[in-house]
Amino acid sequence: MRHRHAWRAAACALLCMTAPGVASATENGIPTTVNGFYDFGAGMSPPATPFGTLSFRTSYNTASVQKDQYGTKLDNDFSLRVHTVSAAYLRMTQTRLFGASYGFGVVQPFFRMSAAFDVPTPGGPLRLKGETFRIADTLLLPLILQWDASPRLHFNAQFQVLAPTGDYDRKRLVNPGLNHWAFSPIFNFTYLTEGGFEVSSSFEVDISTRNRATRYRNGIEYRHEFALGQHAGPWTLGVGGYYSRQFSDDDAPGLQGGNRSRVMALGPAVSFYQPGLPPVWFHIYKEFGARNRAEGYTAALRLAASF
């Protein structure tokens, strides 16, 4: 189940890069889709059931550091706190396409966020603050293809569409909506050894359209998410993380420099799955190696139920 906006709300952590003289990757430093959604079972989709699968995800994100293009911490007293909640509906069907099971889905996120940072002025630092609790952009999944090559190898391909349905005002400090479309091909896999060791990965590319209100267009973004862990009964214990960076420059009137971002994250991850009970996933990640963006922590809890 894919709540790609659950962390994207927290990605507004990066919005504060609008301060004069501060480079920010993507518009206002906000990545198009969320980092750190997938961990264990990335290559496994829910089963085909009569009424589909509902999934809920909540996360808490915090950051107090911003980095420039060289990875140097900015002296702007940056602060971010984000609590996100998202709901998703996914329906896998009996229809076969290219030898795979076909499915589709939709995700709707909400978030509460508070952010603050200093902007340098001739009269000294100016403290800017913002807070909001609103609906964010809707994520559509018109195509999910699930292949189960064997009991040990599972993989799927997805195509997701970010629709600009969230609340947006170009004059506001905090915006839950991005005010542009985005299209993302995704490939996920999960491999299990005989001894129950799991390797899961997710690969995604985000291609954005231009924000008509600001004439800003994000460069192409790439992310690789992963999890390594050992199965022990219904539990899987291990580590997870992600690597995210931009492949191409942003484009906007008057913009100088590529503004490309990158960041890595790592931390403990755990999942629980037992037939008859809702599956649960949980992880805590610490970011590092940031360039042109914020750097912090995120904790996320996800559960699902099929009907």
Secondary structure, 3 states (H helix, E strand, C coil): CCCCHHHHHHHHHHHHHHCCCCCCCCHHHCCCCCCCCCCCCCCCCCCCCCCCEEEEEEEEEEEEEEECCCCCECCCCCEEEEEEEEEEEEEEEEEEECCEEEEEEEEEEEEEEEEEEEECCCCCCEEEEEEEEEECCEEEEEEEEEEECCCCEEEEEEEEEEECCCCCCCCCCCCCCCCCCEEEEEEEEEEECCCCEEEEEEEEEEEECCECCCCEECCCEEEEEEEEEEEECCEEEEEEEEEEEECCCCECCCCCCCCCCEEEEEEEEEEECCCCCCCEEEEEEEEEEEECEEEEEEEEEEEEEEC
